[in-house]
C-alpha cells in the first residue's frame, strides 16, 4: 500500500491511497493527516492497512492533478506542531558510500593513513549486521532539523546565503510515530533528498554537522509494508529543461553495511526520542551524489530522484535565500 498526504480542491488536508496503474486517489475517511491515522492504528493495536480498511475510503480525484497543481505534501509530518518532528540521518551505511566520503576527507590526513570515515565504515561492515534483536556497532548519526525544514515534493528548497554548495543526496527515509506507550512505530519508507553542503563538509569532517543543517524533502509516497532488500533507482539533475546529470543508485539492505533494524535501534535507544505523538523522519544514507562527479549545481536546477517501487519520483528545485542572522546580529536584552 502507498499513501500520500495532499490538499483537496478546497485546501483541506487529506490522506490518500494511490495504486500502480491508476490515476485515481482514494481518500481515507475521517482522518486529515497520516500522523492522526497512525496514532489511531497504534491505539487500536492494528496495522495501518487494517485501520484504513476499518475507516474505509472514497474516490478523490486525479493523482496527476494533485502533483501538477502542487497540492502534494510530504507523506508524514506533525500537522499540529512542526517542532515535534525530528529529522535525522545516518551516514556511511551503503557499500559505495565510504569511497565517496574517503575521497572528500583524504586531504585532511596523511595519504597512507586511514580516514575516520573509512574506519567507521569498516566498523559497519564488521558489526553493522548483527542477528535480529542484538545491537550491532553504532553508525554515524547526524541531526538535520525539525519539521520547519521539510519541503514538500515539487516545491523549491531554500538554501541559505552562507551555504557553499547545494547538493542532492538520494536516500531512503524511514518514517515513524511515537505511540502513547513511548515506543517507536514504523509506518514505512519513502524516497528522500537529504540535501547537504558538500563543499563545507569537504573542508573538514568536523564540519559535517554544519553541512547537514539544511532543508530537505521526501515523498511523495509512503510505502507501507516490508522494504525490498534490493532497490535500484536513478538520481537526475535537469537544467534549463535538459538532462544535466544522471546516475543509478542502489539501496536496500542488500546494498548496505548496516541492517535497518540496527540503524533504528541506535536512533531510538535515546529516551529523548521517545516522546508520545512525535514524528521522526530518518535518512538512511546515500552512495551516489553529483558532487563526486564534479557537478556544481545552480539556482533553477531540478533534482529528480526515482525508485520504481515507490511510485512517483521526488522532484525539487532550489533557490538562494537571505535574511538570516548576520555576524554580530544577536541582540542583547
C-alpha positions as CSV (number, residue, x, y, z in Angstrom):
1,X,0.0,0.0,0.0
2,X,1.2,3.5,-0.8
3,X,-0.1,6.6,1.0
4,X,0.1,10.3,0.3
5,X,-0.9,13.5,2.1
6,X,-2.4,16.2,-0.1
7,X,-4.7,19.2,-0.2
8,X,-8.0,18.7,-1.9
9,X,-9.6,21.4,-4.1
10,X,-10.8,23.2,-1.0
11,X,-7.4,23.3,0.5
12,X,-8.3,20.7,3.2
13,X,-5.7,18.2,4.3
14,X,-6.4,14.6,3.1
15,X,-4.7,11.2,3.4
16,X,-4.9,9.3,0.1
17,X,-4.2,5.8,-1.3
18,X,-2.5,5.5,-4.7
19,X,-2.2,2.4,-6.8
20,X,0.2,1.4,-9.6
21,X,-1.5,1.8,-13.0
22,X,-4.3,4.0,-11.7
23,X,-4.6,7.8,-11.6
24,X,-7.4,7.7,-9.0
25,X,-6.6,8.8,-5.5
26,X,-8.8,7.2,-2.8
27,X,-9.3,9.4,0.3
28,X,-9.2,7.7,3.7
29,X,-12.3,8.6,5.6
30,X,-12.4,10.6,8.8
31,X,-8.7,11.5,9.0
32,X,-6.8,14.6,7.9
33,X,-3.2,13.6,8.5
34,X,-1.0,10.5,8.3
35,X,0.1,11.0,11.9
36,X,-3.5,11.0,13.1
37,X,-4.1,7.8,11.1
38,X,-1.0,6.2,12.7
39,X,-1.9,7.2,16.2
40,X,-5.4,5.7,15.8
41,X,-3.9,2.4,14.5
42,X,-1.5,2.3,17.4
43,X,-4.3,3.0,19.9
44,X,-6.4,0.2,18.4
45,X,-3.5,-2.2,18.2
46,X,-3.8,-2.8,14.5
47,X,-1.8,-2.2,11.4
48,X,-2.1,0.9,9.2
49,X,-3.8,-1.2,6.5
50,X,-6.3,-2.7,8.9
51,X,-7.1,0.8,10.3
52,X,-7.7,2.1,6.7
53,X,-9.9,-0.9,6.0
54,X,-11.9,-0.1,9.1
55,X,-12.3,3.6,8.2
56,X,-13.0,3.0,4.6
57,X,-12.1,5.2,1.7
58,X,-13.8,7.1,-1.2
59,X,-12.7,8.2,-4.7
60,X,-10.9,11.6,-4.5
61,X,-9.9,12.7,-7.9
62,X,-6.7,12.6,-10.1
63,X,-3.3,11.9,-8.7
64,X,-1.7,13.6,-11.7
65,X,-3.7,16.7,-10.9
66,X,-2.6,16.7,-7.3
67,X,1.1,16.6,-8.4
68,X,0.7,19.1,-11.3
69,X,-1.1,21.6,-9.1
70,X,1.4,21.4,-6.2
71,X,-1.2,20.1,-3.8
72,X,1.0,17.2,-2.7
73,X,2.5,17.2,0.8
74,X,5.2,15.2,2.4
75,X,3.6,11.8,3.3
76,X,4.2,12.2,7.0
77,X,4.7,15.3,9.2
78,X,3.4,16.7,12.5
79,X,0.4,18.6,11.2
80,X,-0.1,20.5,14.6
81,X,3.4,21.5,15.6
82,X,6.5,21.1,13.3
83,X,8.8,21.4,16.3
84,X,7.6,17.9,17.2
85,X,9.0,16.4,14.0
86,X,12.7,15.4,14.3
87,X,14.7,15.0,11.1
88,X,18.0,13.0,11.4
89,X,20.1,10.6,9.5
90,X,22.9,8.0,9.4
91,X,25.9,8.1,7.0
92,X,28.5,5.6,5.8
93,X,25.8,2.9,5.6
94,X,25.9,1.9,2.0
95,X,28.6,-0.2,0.3
96,X,29.6,2.6,-2.0
97,X,29.4,5.4,0.5
98,X,32.8,5.0,2.1
99,X,34.8,5.7,-1.1
100,X,32.9,9.0,-1.7
101,X,33.5,10.2,1.9
102,X,37.0,8.9,2.0
103,X,37.9,10.9,-1.2
104,X,36.4,14.0,0.3
105,X,38.3,13.8,3.6
106,X,41.7,12.3,2.5
107,X,43.4,15.6,2.2
108,X,42.9,16.1,5.9
109,X,45.2,13.2,6.8
110,X,48.5,11.7,5.6
111,X,47.8,9.8,2.3
112,X,48.8,6.4,3.8
113,X,46.6,6.8,6.9
114,X,43.0,5.5,7.2
115,X,40.5,8.3,7.5
116,X,37.9,8.3,10.3
117,X,35.3,7.9,7.6
118,X,36.8,4.7,6.3
119,X,37.3,3.5,9.9
120,X,33.6,4.0,10.8
121,X,32.6,2.3,7.5
122,X,34.8,-0.7,8.3
123,X,33.2,-1.0,11.7
124,X,29.8,-1.1,10.0
125,X,31.0,-3.9,7.6
126,X,32.2,-5.9,10.6
127,X,29.4,-5.3,13.1
128,X,26.5,-3.5,11.4
129,X,24.5,-6.6,10.6
130,X,24.0,-8.5,13.9
131,X,21.4,-11.2,14.3
132,X,17.9,-9.8,14.8
133,X,17.3,-8.5,18.4
134,X,21.0,-8.0,19.0
135,X,22.6,-4.5,18.9
136,X,25.4,-4.1,16.4
137,X,28.0,-1.4,16.0
138,X,26.5,2.1,16.1
139,X,26.6,4.2,12.8
140,X,27.5,7.8,12.2
141,X,24.5,9.9,13.2
142,X,23.5,13.5,12.4
143,X,20.7,16.0,13.1
144,X,19.1,17.9,10.2
145,X,16.4,20.0,11.8
146,X,12.7,19.8,12.7
147,X,9.6,19.8,10.6
148,X,10.0,23.5,9.7
149,X,12.9,22.4,7.4
150,X,10.8,20.0,5.4
151,X,10.0,21.0,1.8
152,X,7.0,19.4,0.1
153,X,7.6,17.4,-3.1
154,X,7.6,19.6,-6.2
155,X,8.4,22.7,-4.1
156,X,11.6,24.8,-4.1
157,X,14.3,24.1,-1.5
158,X,15.6,27.2,0.2
159,X,19.4,27.4,0.5
160,X,20.9,29.9,3.0
161,X,23.2,32.6,1.6
162,X,26.2,31.4,3.6
163,X,26.0,27.9,2.0
164,X,28.9,26.9,-0.2
165,X,27.1,24.1,-2.0
166,X,23.6,22.9,-2.7
167,X,23.8,19.2,-3.4
168,X,21.3,16.4,-3.6
169,X,21.6,13.1,-1.7
170,X,19.2,10.3,-2.9
171,X,18.2,8.2,0.0
172,X,15.6,6.0,1.6
173,X,13.8,7.6,4.6
174,X,12.2,5.7,7.5
175,X,9.0,7.3,8.8
176,X,8.0,6.8,12.4
177,X,5.4,7.9,15.0
178,X,5.9,7.5,18.8
179,X,2.9,5.9,20.5
180,X,1.4,6.7,23.8
181,X,3.4,3.8,25.2
182,X,6.6,5.7,24.3
183,X,7.5,3.1,21.7
184,X,8.5,3.9,18.1
185,X,6.3,2.6,15.3
186,X,7.5,2.5,11.7
187,X,4.9,3.5,9.2
188,X,7.0,2.7,6.2
189,X,9.6,4.2,3.9
190,X,9.8,7.0,1.3
191,X,12.2,8.4,-1.3
192,X,14.3,11.2,0.2
193,X,16.5,14.0,-0.9
194,X,18.7,14.6,2.2
195,X,20.3,17.7,0.6
196,X,23.7,18.8,2.0
197,X,26.6,21.3,1.7
198,X,29.4,19.0,0.4
199,X,31.9,21.8,-0.1
200,X,31.6,22.7,3.6
201,X,31.9,19.0,4.6
202,X,35.0,18.5,2.4
203,X,36.8,21.3,4.2
204,X,37.0,19.2,7.3
205,X,34.9,16.2,8.5
206,X,34.2,18.1,11.8
207,X,32.1,20.4,9.7
208,X,29.8,17.5,8.8
209,X,27.2,18.7,11.4
210,X,27.1,22.1,9.8
211,X,26.8,20.7,6.3
212,X,23.7,18.7,7.3
213,X,21.7,21.7,8.7
214,X,19.8,22.2,5.5
215,X,16.2,21.9,4.3
216,X,15.3,18.6,2.8
217,X,12.4,16.8,1.1
218,X,10.9,13.3,0.9
219,X,8.0,11.5,-0.7
220,X,5.7,12.0,-2.4
221,X,4.5,8.5,-1.4
222,X,4.8,6.5,1.8
223,X,5.4,2.8,1.0
224,X,3.7,0.8,3.8
225,X,5.0,-2.7,4.4
226,X,8.2,-4.7,4.0
227,X,11.1,-2.9,2.4
228,X,12.6,-4.8,-0.6
229,X,16.1,-5.8,0.1
230,X,17.5,-4.7,-3.3
231,X,16.4,-1.4,-4.7
232,X,17.7,0.4,-7.8
233,X,16.8,3.9,-8.8
234,X,18.1,7.0,-10.6
235,X,19.2,10.4,-9.4
236,X,19.0,13.1,-12.1
237,X,19.6,16.8,-12.4
238,X,17.8,18.9,-15.0
239,X,19.0,22.3,-16.1
240,X,17.1,24.6,-18.5
241,X,14.8,21.8,-19.5
242,X,17.6,19.4,-20.3
243,X,19.2,16.5,-18.5
244,X,22.5,17.6,-17.0
245,X,23.5,14.6,-14.9
246,X,22.1,11.1,-14.3
247,X,23.4,8.2,-12.2
248,X,21.9,4.9,-10.9
249,X,21.9,4.3,-7.2
250,X,21.4,1.2,-5.1
251,X,19.8,0.9,-1.7
252,X,18.0,-1.6,0.4
253,X,19.7,-3.9,2.9
254,X,21.5,-6.0,0.2
255,X,23.4,-2.9,-0.6
256,X,24.0,-1.6,2.9
257,X,26.7,-2.3,5.6
258,X,24.0,-2.0,8.3
259,X,20.6,-3.5,8.7
260,X,17.7,-1.2,9.0
261,X,16.9,-2.7,12.4
262,X,20.4,-1.8,13.7
263,X,20.1,1.7,12.4
264,X,16.7,2.1,14.1
265,X,18.0,0.7,17.3
266,X,20.8,3.2,17.6
267,X,18.4,6.1,16.9
268,X,15.6,5.1,19.2
269,X,17.8,3.9,22.1
270,X,17.8,7.5,23.3
271,X,15.0,8.3,25.7
272,X,14.6,11.9,24.4
273,X,13.5,10.5,21.0
274,X,10.5,8.6,22.6
275,X,8.1,11.4,23.3
276,X,4.5,10.3,22.6
277,X,3.0,11.8,19.5
278,X,6.3,12.9,17.9
279,X,7.2,12.2,14.3
280,X,10.6,11.0,13.2
281,X,12.0,11.2,9.7
282,X,15.3,9.4,9.4
283,X,17.5,9.3,6.3
284,X,19.4,6.0,5.8
285,X,22.4,7.2,3.7
286,X,23.5,7.5,0.1
287,X,26.2,6.2,-2.1
288,X,25.6,8.4,-5.1
289,X,25.9,12.2,-5.3
290,X,26.5,14.5,-8.3
291,X,29.2,16.4,-6.3
292,X,31.5,13.4,-6.6
293,X,31.3,13.7,-10.4
294,X,32.3,17.4,-10.3
295,X,28.8,18.8,-10.8
296,X,28.3,22.3,-9.4
297,X,24.6,22.9,-9.0
298,X,23.0,26.4,-9.6
299,X,19.7,28.0,-8.9
300,X,16.9,26.7,-11.1
301,X,18.3,23.2,-11.3
302,X,15.7,20.5,-10.7
303,X,16.5,17.3,-8.8
304,X,14.7,14.1,-9.7
305,X,15.0,11.0,-7.5
306,X,13.2,7.9,-8.6
307,X,12.7,4.4,-7.2
308,X,10.1,2.5,-9.3
309,X,8.9,0.5,-6.3
310,X,8.0,3.8,-4.6
311,X,5.7,5.3,-7.3
312,X,6.1,8.9,-8.5
313,X,9.6,10.4,-8.3
314,X,10.6,13.1,-5.9
315,X,11.3,16.4,-7.7
316,X,12.5,19.7,-6.2
317,X,14.4,22.8,-7.4
318,X,16.4,25.1,-5.1
319,X,17.0,28.9,-4.6
320,X,19.3,31.0,-2.6
321,X,17.7,32.9,0.3
322,X,18.8,35.8,2.6
323,X,17.6,37.3,5.8
324,X,19.3,35.0,8.2
325,X,21.1,36.3,11.3
326,X,24.3,38.0,10.2
327,X,27.6,38.3,12.1
328,X,27.0,40.4,15.2
329,X,23.3,40.2,14.7
330,X,22.3,38.7,18.0
331,X,20.5,41.3,20.2
332,X,21.3,42.0,23.8
333,X,18.2,42.0,26.1
